[in-house]
Amino acid sequence: MKRIYPVILALLSVACGQEPVDYVNPYIGNVSHLLVPTFPCVQLPNSLLRVYPKRADYTSEYLGGFPVIVTSHREVSPFTLYFTQDGPARDMRVPYDNERLTPYSYDVDIYDGQGHVSMAVSRQAAIYQASFEKAAPMRLTLVAKDGTVSSDGTTFRGRQQLGGGTTVYMFLEPETSPVSVQSFTADSVAATFAGPSIRLRYGVSLISEEQAERNLRREIADYDLSALAKAGRKIWNDELGKVRVRGGSRADKEVLYTSLYRNYERPVCLSEDGRYWSAYDGQVHDDMGQPFYADDWIWDTFRASHPLRAMLNRGVEEDILESYLRMAEQMGTEWMPTFPGLTGDSRRMNCNHAIPTFADAIAKGLAVDTLRAYRYARKGLMEKTLIPWRGCSNTPLDEFYWEHGYFPALAPGEPETIPEVDGWERRQPVCVTLGTSYDSWALSRLAFAAGDTTAAAKFLKQSHFWRNLFKEETRFFHPKDSRGNWIEPLDYSFCGDMGGRDYYDENNGWEFRWEVQHDIPGLIEAFGGPERFVRDLDSTFAEPLGRIKFEFYAKYPDHTGNVGQFSMANEPGMHVPYLYNYANAPWKTQKRVRQMLRTWFRSDLMGVPGDEDGGGLCAFAAYSLMGFYPVTPGRPVYDLGSPVFPRVSITTSSGKVFTILSRGASEENKYIQSATLDGKPLKGPWISDEAVMGGSTLVLEMGPKPKKDYFSAAITSL
């Protein structure tokens, strides 16, 4: 049996040790603590064609065949390939072993070593190679999940409707023609080949089968899998190599580069030869030279993934944001999208967090159409309902919010009277109020940038609506009913229906106690000052769950990755360890960040604390390992944490290199003793985006004990 291992061949081509892509471990997080694991995705950065082993998670005993394309984050392939020698196959279980997977290639033994499959990817095309030990004919079966496949006796075509009018097409071409082809049903075709091995290449498209063939021929000229893997390796090294580190452990490097790799999984580029299919109006469009992107869960990614991309690949981020403006236009509503997928905007989760994404981009000088962004952000916030998981126009609940300054909750046992409210997702009134306060602040920034100063002042005032649910007696955000009464009694750690959705969302009141990223000084004031704020922060990390784990997690399966009541496993908590910077205790940020990294982000199968929703959690890890984090998207400022590596060099989108020298940084030396930026003492635990993009050098002296008076007087009104 002739085997070609593209991973091994690629490694042999490396003359000088490890490169960034060699530290990527796609298996990190492939076993979930409770909910959805990560999947070891094979694709080029932000490319349409992506695949991963067809199984539930790493512990699965069998593969369910071999995928052609994954069309949405977490979904399965609409087409499946089976390689056999014992006859046609369909929906069969494939025993596998000795799996080897990189960001750009996949190798695996099947049927207890009797066969071997390899594959490598381009952006809209890929190559598979399969071989068996036994000298007998090879059979290939192609199955569509709910679509159709066909063959002209030499090549194969398929189509599968995904929803929202979107259809994925494929064109597949074996290197040698089959000796026979047999169609069983409209969604299954099998071909027999003369020998025990085959090589095939295929293209995919969202436009047509003919375009799928054009995509294949544009990207892959032959069946050289090793050459394709080598090309993919270079592409990944060029992207990941924008961040270079020295020192630190191998495990630290693996977590860093794997975290960066996760942030290239989504969104994906849909442009094909200058055209793209849009589910937002059901049309094929000319992309006018600016690629179109989709598949992004903005609620999860606006906090860190979008800022990370703006820093490392500004051009792609600009194209993504322009795509969202086009979506708003194509939908006919001119409402900014919230969960833009390949099949349209699913409007999942809550709030309108594309607004701070645009505010962040404009604050950092990205090329964004400010007037269109402001118009669509304003219309989306003011005209689309705030009810979670809904995309309809305003309801009486929205009118109440804008008049009274909070989203009303139902009292226990009170029936729902608003038909638009989802029976499972509920009202989530605290989260809607806090998130919309942030969105209003971001909209005020967009209004100011667009020259609408009157509206900017109004939206800024509305950004303080969070205060209407802050209960001074408890210093928690507490739901109110429509009559202005607090919902009582209320257990902040364990209340509401599944996921706390009657009042919060996926997490409890302890987690959402800190969800005022746009007005941190105001939040500190509401708590009674920095000392009280720090004590309450400390209590969040110390407070026990208060009940046995299976009871707690049965209600809050997203609230994993616990340190006390704090959840590292869900995106709303990512900024919380950095809040000490604003309350005279930056050394505690340094301690907490290291604690989170060491506890929950590791180079192992359970090394991600919760659902990795397209780069969100991993962006926290990438930033924090490097030593800084964007607490408030919309402000061009980063918070300092505790760098793990003695040296970090970041080639930014400007082409200039931002360098962090953390002298003495180690497992023990996690506390900043002093800091200079370009030779000048740093006045607070923050650095500007301008300094980062301008190629400054940050020098930190690190030590094993906290220097509690350093930066301690740096409370800011940022």
N, C-alpha and C positions, 0 to 999 in steps of 0.2 A: 504494500500500500504506500503510495507516494504522498507524503505529508509536507505541507508548506506552512510553517508557523510564522505569520507576518510579524508577530511581536518579537520573536527571537531574532529573526532576520533584521528587523529594525534596530534592535539593541546592538547587534554585531556591527552595525554601521556607525555607532557612536564611538568616536575615538577617545574622548576625554571624559570619562566618568558619567555620572548621572546628570540628566537634563531635567527641567521642571516636569515634563510629562511623566517621567519615570517615578515621580513621587505620588502621582494620582492613584488612589485606591478606590475604584468605583464601588467596592463592596462595603464601604463605611455606611452603616445605617441600614443595610439590607435586611436586618431583622428588627422589627419595630417593637418599641416598648408596649404599645397598645394598639395604635391605629395603623396607618399606611406606612410601609417602609420606603426607603429610597430604592430606586432601581438602577442597576449598573448600565447606564445609557451609553450607547455607541453612536456617535454623530460628530459632525464637525460643528464648530461654534455657531449657535443660533441657526442651524440649518434645518430645512423641512424634513429631510430623511433622518430619522432617528429610530433605533431599535434597541431592545434589551431582551434578555432571555425570557421566553414565554412560560412564566411560572408565577406562583403566588408570592413567594419570597425565597430567600437563600436556602431555607430548610426544605423546600419542595423536593420530593424524590424524583420527579419526572419533569421533562420539558413537554410542553404541549405543541411540539413542532417548532418551526423557525419563522420568525416574523419578517414581514416585508417593510412595514412602516408603522410607527406609532403616531397617531394623528392628534393626540391630546395628552397632556401631562397625566400620567397614571393609567392611561387607557391601554387596551390590547390592540394588536394589529388587526386590521380588517381583512388581511390576507395571510394565509399560513402555508409554508412549504414543509413537505415531509419527504425525507430521503429513505428509501427502503430497498431491500432486495427480495423480500418475501411476498410481494404483491402490492397493489395499491393500498394506500392508507388514508384514513380520514378521522380526525378527532381522536388520534391515538396518543398514548402516553409513551414518551421516549426516554428510556434510562440514559443517564449521562454521567460523565466523570471527567476529571482532569480539565476543568474549565479554565481558560486563560482569556482575560478580558482587559482591554485598554480603552481609552476614550475613542479610538479610531478603528479597533479591530476586535474580532471574537474568534476563539478556537475552542473546540470541545470534542471529546470522545463520546460516541453514542453506542448504544446497545452493548454495553459492557466491553468496550474496546474493539468491537467488530467494525466500527465505522468511525469516521472523523469528518467534522465540518469546520470550515473556516469562512470568515467573511470580513470585508473591509468596506468602508463607506466613503462616498463623496457627498456633495450637498443635496442632490436630487437623484442620485443613482448609487448603485452598490454592486459588489461582486460576491457571489457565494461559490464555494468549492466543496464538494463532498466526495468521499472515497470510502471503499470497503475493503477489508482484508480478502474476502472471498472473491475469486475470479468468476463472477456471475453478473448478469445484466443488472444495471441500476435503474430504479424507478423513482420518478419524481411525481408527487401529487401536489397540485395547487388547489387550495380551497378558499373560497370567499366566505366571510362570516355570514353576511346576509345579502350579498350581491351576486354578481355573475362573473364567470371566467370562461374563456374560450381559447381555441388554438387553431391555427391554419395548417397544422402539421409540422411546423418548424418553430414558430414563435408563439407566445402566449400573451393574452390581454385580459384585463379585469377591471371591474368598476364596483364601487361600494358607496352607497349613499350614507352620509354620516349624520344628517340632520341639518335643519336650517337651510336646506337647499344645497348644501355642500356635498360634493362627490369626490372621492379619491380614485384616481385611475393608475393603472400600472401597465407597463410593457416589459416583457421578460424574453430574453434571447439566450438559449444555450449555445455553447461554443460549437457543439456538434448536433446535427439534427437527430431527433429521436427515431427509432425504428418503427414505433407505433405510438398512436395517441388514442386515448379512449375517454369520452365524456360520460360521466355517470348521471349528473344532474346539472342544472344551469349554473350551480355554484361549485362544481368540482370537476377537475380534469386531471388525468394521469397520463404520463408518458414513460415509455421504456427506452433505455439507451443501451447500446451494445456492450459497453464495458462496465467495470466496477467503479468508475469515477466520472464525474461531470464537473464542468465549470459553467456558470451562468452569470449573466449580468442583467440588470433591470433598471428602469427609470420609473419615477412616480410623478404625478401631477395632480393639481386640483382643477385643471382646465379641461383636459381631454386625454384620451388614450394616445392620440397622435402627438400631443405635447409631451406626454410621458416618454415616448420614443425619442423625440427631439432632445429632451433633457438628458437621456441616456447617451445619445451620440455626441452631444456637446461636451459631456463630462468624462466619459470613459471610452477610449478608442480600442481597447483590447481586453484581454481576460487576465492581465497581469495583476494578481491580487497583492503580491508583495510590493509592487511599485505603488499601488493605490494606498496601501498601508503606510508606506514610507512618506508619501505626499501628505497623508493625514497627520502623521506624526509631526512633520515640520509645521503644519498649520497650527497644531495645538501648542507646540513649543514656542512659536512666535507669539501667540496670545498669552500663554501662561508665563512666558519669559519676561513679560512686562513687569513682573514682580520677581526680584532676586533677593535671596536672603543668605546670610552667613551665620554659622553657629546654630545653636538649637539642636534638638534631637531629630533623628530620622522621623519619628512619629509626629513631631511638630510640623515638619515639612510635609508629611503626608496629609495631615489635616488641613494645612494651609492650601496646598495645591489642589486637593480634592474639593475644598470649599470654593475655590476659584472656578474649577471645572463645573461645579453644580450651577454656577451663575451664568453659564453659557448654554444651558439646556433650553431655556425659554427667554423671551418669545422667539418664534421661528420666522424666518424670512419666506414669504409666499411668492415673491417675484420670480417669474419664469420667462426668460428672454424678454424682459422689459414689460411683462404683463402679469396681472395677478387676479385671481378669483376673490371676490369679496362677498361674504355671507351677509354683509350689512345692507346690501341692496340687490343681491342676487345677480350681479353683473361681473363680467371680465373687464378690467380697466387697464389702460396704459399707465405704468407707474411713473412716467414723466422723468425717468432717471433717478428717482428716489425710491428705494425698495420699500415694500409694504410688509409689516410684521403683525403677527397675532399670536394668541395663546399666552396670556399673562394674567395672573390673579393679583391685581394691583393691591388689594387689601394686604396681601402678604409681602409684596415686593417693593412697595413704595418706600418702606422704612430704611432699607439698606441696599437692596439689589440695584435699584435704579441709580442711587448715588455712586455705587461702586462702578457701574458701567460708565457713568458720566465722567468719572475720573480716569478710567483706563481706555475707553473706546467711545469718545464723545460723538463721533460720526454715526455710529450705530444707534446710540441713544437718541440723537436728533431724528434719525429715520423712524424710530419707534414712536416718538411723540408725534411726528407728522402723521403717522399711520392712525393714531387715535383721533386726530383732528378730521381726517378723511372719514373715519368710521362715524363720527358725530354727524357729518354732512350726509353720508350715504344712508344712515338710518332715518333721515328726514326730520328728526326731532331736534337736531343740533345739541343733543345731550352728550356730554363726555362719557365714554364707556367706563365700566367698573371691573368687569371680568371678561375682557375681549378674547374670545376663542376662535377657532377655525370655523365654527358653525354659528357665530354671532356672539352678542354680548349676553351672557347668562345672568347678569345682575345679581350674582351671589354675594353673600356676606352683608355688610352694612356700610353706609356712608359713601362718600364720593372722593376717594383718595387719589384719583388722577389729578386733582387740583393741587395738592402739595407737591406732586411729582413735577408738574409744570412750573410751580412757583420755585422749586429747587433748581430746575434747569435754567430758568430766567435769571435767578439770583447768581448763578455761576457762569453766566454769559454764553450759554449754548444758543445756537441759531434756531430759535423757535418763533413762529408767527404769534407774537404777543396778542394782537387784537383778536385773532380767531380763537386763541387759547382762552382769553378772558371771556369772550362771548359764549363759548360752548360750556365753559366751567360754570359761568353764572346761570345759564339756562338750565343746566343739569341740576345744579343745587337748588334752584328756586322753583323749578317746574316739575321735576321728577320726585315721586314720593320718597320719603326717608324710610319707609317701612322696609325692613331687611328682606332681601331676596326677591324684591319686586321692582319692575320697570315701568309701572303705570304712572299716570299723572297724579298730581296732589290729591290727597284725601283730607277729611276733617282732622286727622291726626297731624298732618303737616301744617294745616292752618293753625292748629293749637300750638305747635312748636314755635312758629314764627311770631305768634302773638304773646305767648307766655314764657318763652325762653327755655322750655324743656319738653322732652318727649314723655307723655304721661304713661304711667304703669296701671295695670289692673290690680285691684285689691284681691287677696286670696279668695277664690270662689266666685269672683265677679265674671260674668260671661263676656266673651269678646263680641263687640257690636260692629266692628269694622271688617267687612268681608275680605278686604285685600290682605289682611294679616294672615300669614302662613301658620297653619295649625301646629307645625313642628318648630319653626324658627321663632315664633312669637314676636313680641314687640322689641325686645332688647333695649329698653328705654334708656338705661344709663349709658350703654355703649353708643347708641345713636346720638345722645346729647353730647357726650365727650368728643366723639369723632367728628360730628358736624361743627362743633366749636372750633376744632382744628381746621377743618375744611374752610370755615368762614374766615379764619385768620389767613389761610393761604390765599383765599379769594381776594382778601383785602390787598395782599401783596401783588396779585395779578392786576387788580383794578388800578393800583398806584402806578404799576409799570405801564399800563395802557393809558394813563393820563386821566383817569376818572377818579379824582381825589375825593369827591363827595361820596361816591359809592364806597371807596376805600375806607372812609371813616365809619360808614354804616356797618360794613362787614366786620371791621375791627371791633366795634361795639358788640356785635353778635357773637364774636369769638369768645366773649366772656360769659356766655350762657352756662358754661360748666359750673359757675359759681351757684347756680340755682339748685343744683343737686348735691352740693357739698354740705354735709351735716356737721356743724361745728362741734357738737357734743361728742361725736365719735371720730371725727376727722376721716370719714369715709364718704364715698359717693353713694348716695342713698336714693332709691326710687321714690317718686311721689305719684299720687293719683291725680286725676284731672281737677280735683277740688283743692289741690295744694297740700294734701295730707301725706305725711311720711307713711310708707308701707310698714306696718308693724304687726307682729314682731318680725325681725329679720336677722338671720345668721349670715354674716358676710362671707363666711367660709363655705356655707352649704345651704343655698337657698334657690328657689325657683325650680323650674322643670329641668329636663335633661340639658346639661351644659349651662345651667343657670339662665336659660334664654328668656325666662319671664322678666328678668331684670338686667342681666349682663349678657355675655356671649362666650361660650366655650370655656371661659375661666370665671373665677369667683370675684367677689368684691375686693379681696386683697390685691389681686393682680391689677384690677382697673382703678385702684386707688391712686395710681401715678400717671394716668393717661391724659396729661396736660402738657405735652411736649412743647407747645407753642407759647406757654406762659409759665415757665418754671418759677421765676421770681414771685409771680402772683400766687402760685400754689404753695410755695414756702411761706409766704405771708399768711395764707389761709390756715396753714398748720400751726401758726403761732410763732414762726421764726425758725432760723436754722437749727438750733439745738433740738427743738421738738421734732422738726422734720427728720433729722438724722436718727433720733431715737425711734421714730415710727418706721423709718426705713429698716433699721436694724431689727425691729420686731417682726417685720415681714419675712426676713430670712431665718428667724428663730422660732416663729409660731408653729407649733405642730399641726398636723392635719386635723386633729381633734376626733378622729374616728379611725376604724380599721381601714386598711388600704382598699380592699375590694369594694367597700361601701362608698368611699370617696371617689374612686376612679369609675365606678359604675355611673355616677352622675357627671363626673368631669373627666372623660377619657382624653381630652385635649390638654388637661392641666397636669401633665407629667413633667419630668425633669425638675422635680421639686428640690428646693433648699428652703425648708420651712414651708410657708405658704406661697413663696415665690415660685413661679413656673418658668423655667428656661425653655420649655418646649413649645411655646406659642409666641408668635411675633409681637403681640402687645407688650411683652415683658422685656424685649431686647434692650431698650434704653435704660431700664431701671438701675442696673449696677452703676451706670455713669452719673446718676443724679447727685451722688455725694459731692461731685465737683462743684455744684452750685450752692453748697451749704457748709462751706468752711472745712470740709473733710475729704479732699481729693485722695488722700492715702487710702481711704476706705473703698473708693472706686478701684484703685489699683489692686487692693486685696480681693474684692468681689469679682473683678474680671478674671483674674487668675483662677479663682475658685471655680467659676463657671466653666472656664476652658478645661481645667483639669478634671472636673467632675463629669461633664456632659459631652465634651467634644473630644473624641479619642479615635485612634486609628484601629477600629475594630467593628465587628458586625452590628453592634448596638451603639455605635459612636455618634449618633445624632439623637437628641433627647425627645424629639416629637416628629410631627409631620413636616417633611422638608418640601414645602410648597413652591418648588421652582426656584430655589436659591435663597429664600428669605432667611432661614436660620443659619445657613452656611455663610451668608454675607456677614452676619454678626461675627462668626468665627474668624473669617478672613480678616476683617477689619481689626478685631480685637487681638489676634495674633500679631498683626503688624504694629499695633499700639495706639490706634485711634478709632473714632466711631462718630457717624453723623446723627447725633441725638435728635435734631430737629430739621428734617428735610424742609427746605424753604428758606433756611438761613445758611449762608455759605461758610459754615463753621464746623470744625470737628473737635470732639472732646478727646483729651488724652486718657489713656488707660495705662496698661503695663506691658510694653513690648516683650515678646518672648525671645526674639532673635537679637543678637548684638548689633547686627547691621541689616537694614532693609532698604533696598533701592527700588523705587517705583518709577518706571517710565510712563509718564502721564500722557493724556491725550494731546497736550501741548507739545510733546516731544522732549520736554525737559524732565530731568530726573530729580524726584524728591527723595531725600535720604534721611533715614532715622538711624543715628548712632546711639545705641543704648549700652554705654560702657559698663561692663561687669554684669550685664543681664544674665540671669541663670534661674534655676528653679527656686533658689532661696532669695536671690537679689531681684525682687519684684517691685521695690519701692523707689520712686523717684526722689533723689536727693537734691538735684538741681537741674535746670534746663536752660538751654540757650537756643535761639533761632538765628541762624546766620551770624553767630558770634555775639548776639545781644541777649541779655537775660529775658526769659519769657515771663510775662507778668501774671499769667493765669494758666490754668490747665486746658487751654484751647489753642488751636491754630486755625488760620483762615484758609479757605479754599484757594485764595490768591497765592498764599505762601506755598501751598502744595503744588499748584499748577505752575508756579513760577520757578520751581526747581530749588527750593530752599533746602538747607541742611539743619535738621533738628538734632541737638546733642543732649542726651540725657545721662546723668550720672546715676547709676542704680546701686541700691544697697539692700541688706537683709532686714532692716528695721524701718518702720515708717518714720519719715520726717514730717511730723504732724503740723509744724508751723510753715511748711513750704506751700505756697499758693493759698494759705489758709484765709487770707483776707481778700480773696479774689471774687467775692460775690459780684455778679454782673447783672445788668439789666438787658442782656442780649435777648 
